[in-house]
Amino acid sequence: MLRIFHRDNPVSASILEETAASTVVAFMPVFNNLVMFDPSVSQNTPESIIPDLAESWSWNDDKTELTFKLRKDVKWHDGFPFTSSDVECTFNLWTGRARNKLRSNPRGAWFGNINFVHAPNDYEVTIHLNRPQPALLSMLASGFSPIYPCHVPLAQMRTKPIGTGPFKLDSFNQFDRIRLVRNPDYWKEGRPFLDAIEFSVVTSRSTALLSFVAGRYDMTFPNDVTMAQLRDVRRQSPRVQCEATGMNNNTNLMLNRDAPPFDNPDIRQALALALDRNAFMEALTGASGAIGGHLQPPPDGLWGMSSEMLASVPGFGPDIEKNREAARALMRKAGYGPERALPLKIFTRAISLYRSPAAVLANQLQEIHIDATLDVVETSHWFTRLERRDYALALETTGNAIDDPDQTFYENFSCRSERNYNHYCNPEIERLFETQSAELNVDKRRHLAQEIDAKLLTDVARPPIVWNRAATCWQPTVKGYVPQVNSSYNGFRFEDVWLDRR
């Protein structure tokens, strides 16, 4: 049995309805996708996509129809056969056409280009698009894109999910543990190698790491070991294997643009100019992170701007004092200065990944006459207040499901996306999303995406502060696990992982 400590309690087991790695890591082994990123390859790219429930796929000539040939030997964990009807049902959930709606649909914005889905028989299905969209296959390979069974109620999928994957759910005890057991009828012959996986909820990271070093756990929760903790783990247990990676995750700011003070564009611009991102990196990541726009920066990311291009964007130039002097001038224009500071609360979560950068931000904002204090809430209240926009300024950490502009732009910045928590809406920029999304030439699309990124940064849409790096550690007995660098939501099927207890 593979023993992993879990960083918190998953809200539910329904991957289609949740947004956190807490759900995806624990329940991805229960499911399959149509296609998936090769788990033996660390970089998730279109070239690394391999078949899963689909044996093969093909595009029509104008790239508006994507046809999948499905496997015929697959059964759901309850014995029902998997067919194209399940694929149709899943797409109807994503596109809002299902009679029974998802409680929330965080990935709905990904699939707005789908016209309809048609299954001519039980083992073939075609996705009809309104226009070409080369990113579609990558989005379907994401850990957030499992296929759901038609015959199982959504309410059950939240607590006792049924999948086709290598592991079945044995038990899901809230705030305690999640236990998965080997699926003896798994359609991939010889997989999985493990008999079971057990996730134990340990909310204290330091306690969890001490237990891991002592050998109680085989593996840490993925991407949960900070760079400072990584040094401690390696010192205390030299035989432990650890790998630090980028994970397509950035710490960023969300502004309520419809309420004071950030309904004033001058104060929005002053905020963007005040940030010293190198100081954030030094304080939070030991200078191991990266500075970038809204797309994961190179070399980990394939679409982000170069450092030279980024330096031309307001607030990203190297002269921090010059930037802040310009910010102070904008604050004076708005009526604030040394004698009259702007009081402001920074809304953030009560975990170190959020609270620590919020404290650094509060100190930096003092440089431009903003008197900031922290408004810290527990995770259970975090998303509710975000959705209500019950804040002026929020410090958020955003993980991207794949390294592709369509996922980033549509999910985080399109006007109607559920995941656009600060309700940023710029129809002019959003029209450009469509242009880049339909471009089949990769180099041209990259150039268009970078131009959009620069426009979003200039408009202070959701200012990124730092792109994070973190580590995963495992005991030397764990074999076959490869951390991913393009997302903290992929690579957790665990069907190729095994334990060498010799």
C-alpha positions as CSV (number, residue, x, y, z in Angstrom):
1,M,0.0,0.0,0.0
2,L,1.2,3.5,-0.9
3,R,0.9,5.8,2.0
4,I,0.6,9.6,1.3
5,F,-0.1,12.4,3.7
6,H,-2.9,14.7,2.5
7,R,-2.6,18.4,3.2
8,D,-6.3,19.1,3.9
9,N,-9.8,17.7,3.6
10,P,-11.2,17.5,0.1
11,V,-14.5,19.4,-0.2
12,S,-15.9,16.5,-2.3
13,A,-14.7,13.7,-4.6
14,S,-16.3,15.2,-7.7
15,I,-13.4,16.3,-9.9
16,L,-15.7,18.0,-12.4
17,E,-17.1,20.2,-9.7
18,E,-13.9,21.1,-7.7
19,T,-10.9,23.3,-8.4
20,A,-8.3,22.1,-5.8
21,A,-5.5,19.6,-6.0
22,S,-6.9,18.2,-2.8
23,T,-9.6,16.5,-4.8
24,V,-7.7,15.8,-8.0
25,V,-4.7,14.1,-6.4
26,A,-6.8,11.8,-4.2
27,F,-9.4,10.9,-6.8
28,M,-7.7,10.9,-10.2
29,P,-6.7,7.2,-9.7
30,V,-10.5,6.4,-9.7
31,F,-11.0,7.7,-13.3
32,N,-9.8,7.7,-16.9
33,N,-9.9,10.5,-19.5
34,L,-10.3,10.1,-23.2
35,V,-6.6,11.0,-23.5
36,M,-4.0,11.7,-21.0
37,F,-0.5,13.2,-20.6
38,D,2.2,10.5,-20.5
39,P,2.9,10.1,-16.8
40,S,6.5,9.1,-17.6
41,V,7.2,12.5,-19.2
42,S,7.7,15.5,-16.9
43,Q,6.8,18.1,-19.5
44,N,3.1,18.1,-20.5
45,T,2.9,19.1,-24.1
46,P,0.6,18.1,-27.0
47,E,3.3,15.7,-28.1
48,S,3.1,13.8,-24.8
49,I,-0.6,13.1,-25.1
50,I,-1.4,9.3,-25.2
51,P,-4.6,7.3,-25.6
52,D,-6.6,6.4,-22.5
53,L,-10.3,5.6,-22.9
54,A,-9.9,6.5,-26.6
55,E,-7.8,4.2,-28.7
56,S,-7.2,6.8,-31.3
57,W,-8.4,10.2,-32.6
58,S,-8.4,12.2,-35.8
59,W,-9.3,15.7,-37.0
60,N,-11.2,16.6,-40.2
61,D,-9.6,18.8,-42.8
62,D,-10.7,22.1,-41.4
63,K,-10.0,21.1,-37.8
64,T,-13.5,21.6,-36.6
65,E,-14.3,18.0,-35.9
66,L,-12.4,15.7,-33.5
67,T,-13.4,12.0,-33.7
68,F,-12.4,9.5,-31.0
69,K,-12.5,5.7,-31.4
70,L,-13.3,4.2,-28.0
71,R,-12.1,1.1,-26.3
72,K,-14.6,-1.8,-26.2
73,D,-13.3,-3.7,-23.2
74,V,-13.9,-1.1,-20.4
75,K,-16.3,-1.4,-17.5
76,W,-17.2,1.0,-14.7
77,H,-16.4,-0.1,-11.2
78,D,-20.0,-1.2,-10.7
79,G,-19.9,-3.5,-13.8
80,F,-21.7,-1.3,-16.3
81,P,-20.1,-1.1,-19.7
82,F,-18.4,2.1,-20.7
83,T,-19.8,3.5,-24.0
84,S,-20.0,6.7,-26.1
85,S,-23.1,7.6,-24.1
86,D,-20.9,8.3,-21.1
87,V,-18.7,10.6,-23.2
88,E,-21.7,12.5,-24.4
89,C,-23.1,12.8,-20.9
90,T,-19.8,14.2,-19.6
91,F,-19.6,16.8,-22.4
92,N,-23.2,17.8,-21.7
93,L,-22.2,18.4,-18.1
94,W,-19.3,20.7,-19.2
95,T,-21.4,22.6,-21.7
96,G,-24.4,23.0,-19.5
97,R,-26.7,20.9,-21.7
98,A,-27.3,18.1,-19.2
99,R,-30.7,17.9,-17.5
100,N,-28.9,17.4,-14.2
101,K,-26.5,20.3,-13.7
102,L,-23.1,20.3,-12.0
103,R,-23.3,22.1,-8.7
104,S,-20.4,24.2,-10.0
105,N,-18.8,24.1,-13.4
106,P,-15.3,25.5,-13.1
107,R,-14.2,24.2,-16.5
108,G,-17.2,25.3,-18.4
109,A,-15.3,28.2,-19.9
110,W,-12.9,25.7,-21.5
111,F,-15.6,24.2,-23.7
112,G,-17.5,27.2,-25.0
113,N,-16.4,26.5,-28.6
114,I,-18.2,23.1,-28.7
115,N,-21.2,23.2,-31.0
116,F,-22.4,19.6,-30.2
117,V,-21.2,16.1,-29.6
118,H,-22.4,13.2,-31.6
119,A,-22.0,9.4,-31.1
120,P,-23.0,7.4,-34.2
121,N,-22.4,4.1,-32.3
122,D,-21.3,2.9,-28.9
123,Y,-17.6,3.2,-29.6
124,E,-17.2,6.3,-31.6
125,V,-17.8,10.0,-30.7
126,T,-17.2,13.2,-32.6
127,I,-16.8,16.7,-31.1
128,H,-18.1,19.4,-33.5
129,L,-16.5,22.8,-32.9
130,N,-17.6,26.2,-34.1
131,R,-14.1,27.0,-35.2
132,P,-10.7,25.3,-34.9
133,Q,-9.3,25.0,-31.4
134,P,-5.9,23.2,-31.3
135,A,-5.9,23.4,-27.5
136,L,-8.9,21.1,-27.1
137,L,-6.9,17.8,-27.0
138,S,-4.6,19.2,-24.2
139,M,-7.6,20.3,-22.2
140,L,-9.1,16.8,-22.5
141,A,-5.8,15.3,-21.2
142,S,-5.9,17.4,-18.0
143,G,-6.5,15.8,-14.6
144,F,-9.6,17.9,-14.4
145,S,-11.2,16.1,-17.4
146,P,-12.2,12.6,-16.4
147,I,-15.1,10.9,-18.1
148,Y,-18.2,10.4,-15.8
149,P,-20.7,7.6,-15.9
150,C,-24.2,8.4,-17.3
151,H,-25.9,6.0,-14.9
152,V,-24.5,7.4,-11.6
153,P,-26.2,10.4,-9.9
154,L,-24.0,13.5,-9.4
155,A,-24.7,13.4,-5.7
156,Q,-23.1,10.0,-5.4
157,M,-20.0,11.2,-7.4
158,R,-19.3,13.7,-4.6
159,T,-19.0,11.0,-1.9
160,K,-18.8,7.6,-3.5
161,P,-17.5,8.1,-7.1
162,I,-17.7,5.4,-9.7
163,G,-14.9,5.4,-12.4
164,T,-13.2,3.2,-14.8
165,G,-9.7,3.8,-13.4
166,P,-7.0,1.6,-11.8
167,F,-8.3,2.1,-8.3
168,K,-11.7,1.9,-6.7
169,L,-12.8,4.0,-3.7
170,D,-12.9,1.9,-0.6
171,S,-13.6,4.7,2.0
172,F,-13.7,8.5,2.1
173,N,-13.8,9.6,5.8
174,Q,-13.9,13.4,6.0
175,F,-11.0,15.0,7.9
176,D,-9.4,11.6,8.4
177,R,-8.4,9.5,5.4
178,I,-9.2,8.3,1.8
179,R,-8.5,4.8,0.9
180,L,-8.4,3.4,-2.7
181,V,-8.0,-0.2,-3.5
182,R,-6.8,-2.0,-6.7
183,N,-9.4,-2.5,-9.4
184,P,-8.9,-6.2,-10.3
185,D,-10.9,-5.7,-13.6
186,Y,-8.9,-2.7,-14.8
187,W,-8.8,-2.7,-18.6
188,K,-5.0,-2.1,-18.8
189,E,-3.5,-5.5,-18.3
190,G,-1.1,-5.8,-15.4
191,R,-2.0,-2.4,-14.0
192,P,-2.0,-1.1,-11.4
193,F,1.0,-2.5,-9.5
194,L,-0.2,-1.2,-6.1
195,D,-2.8,-3.0,-4.0
196,A,-4.0,0.2,-2.4
197,I,-3.3,3.9,-1.8
198,E,-4.1,5.6,1.5
199,F,-4.2,9.4,2.0
200,S,-4.1,10.5,5.6
201,V,-5.3,14.1,6.3
202,V,-2.7,15.9,8.2
203,T,-3.3,19.7,8.3
204,S,0.0,20.6,9.9
205,R,2.7,20.6,7.3
206,S,5.5,20.4,9.8
207,T,3.8,17.4,11.6
208,A,3.3,15.7,8.2
209,L,6.9,16.2,7.2
210,L,8.3,14.9,10.5
211,S,6.1,11.8,10.1
212,F,7.4,11.4,6.5
213,V,11.0,11.6,7.6
214,A,10.3,9.0,10.3
215,G,9.0,6.6,7.6
216,R,5.3,6.7,8.4
217,Y,4.5,7.9,4.9
218,D,5.9,6.8,1.5
219,M,5.3,10.1,-0.2
220,T,4.5,13.7,0.6
221,F,1.5,15.4,-0.8
222,P,2.6,16.4,-4.3
223,N,4.2,19.9,-4.6
224,D,3.6,20.6,-0.9
225,V,7.2,20.8,0.3
226,T,8.6,24.4,0.3
227,M,12.1,25.1,-0.7
228,A,13.1,25.8,2.9
229,Q,11.5,22.6,4.0
230,L,13.2,20.7,1.2
231,R,16.6,21.5,2.7
232,D,15.5,20.3,6.1
233,V,14.1,17.0,4.7
234,R,17.3,16.3,2.8
235,R,19.4,17.0,5.8
236,Q,17.3,14.8,8.1
237,S,16.9,11.9,5.7
238,P,19.6,11.9,3.0
239,R,18.2,8.7,1.3
240,V,14.8,10.3,0.6
241,Q,14.3,11.3,-3.1
242,C,12.9,14.8,-3.7
243,E,12.3,16.8,-6.8
244,A,11.5,20.5,-7.0
245,T,9.7,21.7,-10.1
246,G,7.7,24.5,-11.5
247,M,4.0,23.7,-11.3
248,N,2.2,26.3,-13.4
249,N,1.2,28.0,-10.2
250,N,1.4,31.7,-9.4
251,T,0.7,34.0,-6.5
252,N,-1.3,36.9,-7.7
253,L,-3.6,39.8,-6.7
254,M,-7.3,40.2,-7.4
255,L,-8.9,43.6,-7.3
256,N,-12.5,44.5,-6.9
257,R,-12.7,47.0,-9.7
258,D,-16.4,47.9,-9.0
259,A,-15.8,49.3,-5.5
260,P,-13.5,51.8,-3.9
261,P,-10.6,52.2,-3.9
262,F,-9.8,50.1,-7.0
263,D,-12.7,51.5,-9.1
264,N,-10.1,54.3,-9.6
265,P,-7.8,53.3,-12.4
266,D,-5.0,55.5,-11.0
267,I,-4.9,53.5,-7.7
268,R,-5.0,50.2,-9.7
269,Q,-2.0,51.4,-11.7
270,A,-0.2,52.6,-8.5
271,L,-0.6,49.1,-7.0
272,A,0.9,47.5,-10.1
273,L,3.9,49.9,-10.0
274,A,4.6,49.3,-6.3
275,L,5.4,45.6,-6.5
276,D,9.0,44.5,-6.0
277,R,8.8,40.9,-7.3
278,N,12.4,40.0,-6.6
279,A,11.9,40.9,-3.0
280,F,8.8,38.6,-2.9
281,M,10.9,35.7,-4.4
282,E,13.7,36.2,-1.9
283,A,11.4,36.3,1.0
284,L,9.1,33.4,-0.1
285,T,10.9,31.0,-2.3
286,G,14.6,31.5,-1.5
287,A,14.9,33.1,-5.0
288,S,13.9,29.8,-6.5
289,G,10.7,31.0,-8.2
290,A,10.3,32.9,-11.4
291,I,8.8,36.3,-12.6
292,G,6.4,36.2,-15.4
293,G,3.0,37.4,-16.8
294,H,-0.2,35.4,-16.7
295,L,1.3,32.5,-18.8
296,Q,3.9,30.3,-17.1
297,P,7.3,31.8,-18.0
298,P,10.1,29.8,-19.8
299,P,11.9,27.5,-19.5
300,D,9.1,25.6,-17.7
301,G,6.4,27.3,-19.6
302,L,6.0,27.1,-23.4
303,W,3.9,30.2,-23.9
304,G,5.1,32.9,-21.5
305,M,7.0,36.1,-22.3
306,S,10.7,36.3,-22.3
307,S,12.3,38.4,-19.5
308,E,13.2,41.1,-22.1
309,M,9.6,41.4,-23.4
310,L,8.3,41.4,-19.8
311,A,10.5,44.3,-18.8
312,S,8.7,46.6,-21.2
313,V,5.4,46.1,-19.3
314,P,4.6,48.8,-16.7
315,G,5.6,47.6,-13.3
316,F,8.1,45.0,-14.5
317,G,11.0,47.2,-15.3
318,P,14.1,46.8,-13.2
319,D,14.1,50.3,-11.5
320,I,11.8,49.6,-8.5
321,E,12.3,53.1,-7.0
322,K,11.4,54.8,-10.3
323,N,8.3,52.6,-10.5
324,R,7.3,53.5,-6.9
325,E,7.9,57.2,-7.5
326,A,5.4,57.0,-10.4
327,A,3.0,55.1,-8.1
328,R,3.3,57.8,-5.4
329,A,2.5,60.4,-7.9
330,L,-0.7,58.6,-8.9
331,M,-1.6,58.2,-5.2
332,R,-1.1,62.0,-4.6
333,K,-3.4,62.6,-7.6
334,A,-6.0,60.4,-5.9
335,G,-5.7,62.4,-2.6
336,Y,-3.3,60.2,-0.6
337,G,0.2,60.9,0.7
338,P,2.4,60.8,3.9
339,E,-0.2,62.7,5.9
340,R,-3.2,60.7,4.6
341,A,-2.6,57.0,3.9
342,L,-5.2,54.8,2.2
343,P,-6.5,52.2,4.7
344,L,-6.8,48.8,3.0
345,K,-7.4,45.2,4.0
346,I,-5.7,42.4,2.2
347,F,-8.0,39.3,2.0
348,T,-6.2,36.0,2.2
349,R,-6.4,32.4,3.5
350,A,-5.1,31.1,6.8
351,I,-2.4,28.9,5.3
352,S,1.3,29.9,4.8
353,L,1.1,29.7,1.0
354,Y,-1.2,32.7,1.1
355,R,-0.6,34.5,4.4
356,S,3.2,34.8,4.0
357,P,3.1,36.7,0.7
358,A,0.2,38.8,2.0
359,A,2.4,40.0,4.8
360,V,5.2,40.9,2.3
361,L,2.6,42.8,0.2
362,A,1.4,44.8,3.2
363,N,5.0,46.0,3.9
364,Q,5.6,46.9,0.2
365,L,2.3,48.9,0.0
366,Q,3.5,51.2,2.8
367,E,6.0,52.6,0.3
368,I,3.1,54.2,-1.7
369,H,1.0,55.5,1.2
370,I,-1.3,52.5,1.6
371,D,-1.8,51.3,5.2
372,A,-2.6,47.6,4.7
373,T,-3.7,45.0,7.2
374,L,-4.5,41.4,6.7
375,D,-8.0,40.0,6.6
376,V,-7.3,36.3,7.2
377,V,-10.1,33.6,6.8
378,E,-10.3,29.9,7.0
379,T,-10.4,27.9,3.8
380,S,-14.1,27.0,4.4
381,H,-15.0,30.6,3.9
382,W,-12.5,31.6,1.3
383,F,-14.2,30.7,-2.0
384,T,-17.6,31.9,-0.7
385,R,-16.2,35.4,-0.1
386,L,-14.3,35.3,-3.4
387,E,-17.4,34.5,-5.3
388,R,-19.3,37.3,-3.6
389,R,-16.4,39.7,-4.1
390,D,-16.5,40.5,-0.5
391,Y,-13.0,42.2,-0.6
392,A,-11.2,45.1,-2.0
393,L,-7.9,43.4,-2.6
394,A,-7.3,39.6,-2.3
395,L,-4.1,37.7,-2.5
396,E,-4.7,34.4,-4.4
397,T,-2.6,31.5,-5.5
398,T,-3.7,30.2,-8.9
399,G,-2.8,26.9,-10.4
400,N,-3.3,26.2,-14.1
401,A,-4.5,22.8,-15.2
402,I,-2.4,22.8,-18.4
403,D,0.2,25.0,-20.0
404,D,-1.9,26.6,-22.7
405,P,-3.3,30.1,-23.3
406,D,-6.9,28.8,-23.8
407,Q,-7.1,27.4,-20.3
408,T,-5.5,30.5,-18.7
409,F,-7.4,33.1,-20.6
410,Y,-10.8,31.6,-20.8
411,E,-10.9,30.2,-17.2
412,N,-9.4,33.3,-15.4
413,F,-10.3,36.3,-17.6
414,S,-13.4,35.6,-19.8
415,C,-16.4,37.6,-18.6
416,R,-18.7,34.6,-17.8
417,S,-16.2,32.1,-16.4
418,E,-17.0,30.8,-12.9
419,R,-13.3,30.9,-12.1
420,N,-13.0,34.6,-12.9
421,Y,-13.3,35.4,-9.3
422,N,-12.7,39.2,-9.5
423,H,-15.1,39.5,-12.4
424,Y,-12.6,41.2,-14.7
425,C,-14.3,41.8,-18.0
426,N,-12.8,43.4,-21.1
427,P,-14.8,42.5,-24.2
428,E,-12.1,44.0,-26.5
429,I,-9.4,41.8,-25.0
430,E,-11.7,38.8,-24.9
431,R,-12.3,39.0,-28.7
432,L,-8.5,38.5,-29.0
433,F,-8.8,35.2,-27.0
434,E,-10.8,33.9,-30.0
435,T,-8.2,34.9,-32.5
436,Q,-5.3,33.2,-30.8
437,S,-7.4,30.1,-29.9
438,A,-8.2,29.4,-33.6
439,E,-4.6,29.9,-34.8
440,L,-3.1,26.7,-36.0
441,N,0.4,27.9,-36.5
442,V,2.1,27.4,-33.1
443,D,4.6,30.3,-33.5
444,K,1.9,32.8,-34.6
445,R,-0.4,31.7,-31.8
446,R,2.4,32.1,-29.2
447,H,3.0,35.7,-30.5
448,L,-0.7,36.5,-30.2
449,A,-0.9,35.0,-26.7
450,Q,2.0,37.0,-25.5
451,E,0.5,40.2,-26.9
452,I,-2.7,39.4,-25.0
453,D,-0.7,38.7,-21.9
454,A,0.9,42.1,-22.1
455,K,-2.5,43.8,-22.5
456,L,-3.9,42.0,-19.4
457,L,-0.8,43.1,-17.4
458,T,-1.1,46.7,-18.5
459,D,-4.8,46.7,-17.6
460,V,-4.0,45.4,-14.1
461,A,-6.4,42.5,-14.7
462,R,-5.0,40.1,-12.0
463,P,-1.3,41.1,-11.4
464,P,0.9,38.0,-11.0
465,I,3.6,38.4,-8.3
466,V,5.7,35.3,-8.5
467,W,5.6,31.9,-10.2
468,N,6.1,29.3,-7.5
469,R,8.3,26.2,-7.2
470,A,7.8,23.4,-4.7
471,A,9.0,19.9,-4.2
472,T,7.6,16.4,-3.8
473,C,9.5,13.8,-1.8
474,W,9.2,10.0,-1.7
475,Q,11.0,7.2,0.0
476,P,13.6,5.2,-2.0
477,T,11.1,2.3,-2.1
478,V,8.7,4.3,-4.3
479,K,9.3,3.6,-8.0
480,G,7.7,4.9,-11.2
481,Y,6.6,8.4,-10.1
482,V,7.5,11.4,-12.3
483,P,6.6,14.9,-11.1
484,Q,5.1,17.2,-13.7
485,V,6.3,20.7,-14.4
486,N,3.4,22.1,-16.3
487,S,0.7,21.6,-13.7
488,S,0.1,20.5,-10.1
489,Y,-3.1,18.7,-11.3
490,N,-1.7,16.1,-13.7
491,G,0.2,12.8,-13.3
492,F,-1.6,11.3,-10.3
493,R,-3.2,8.2,-11.9
494,F,-0.5,6.1,-9.9
495,E,-1.1,3.1,-12.2
496,D,2.6,2.8,-13.0
497,V,3.9,3.4,-9.4
498,W,5.2,0.4,-7.4
499,L,6.9,-0.2,-4.1
500,D,10.2,-2.0,-3.8
501,R,10.2,-3.4,-0.3
502,R,13.3,-5.6,-0.7
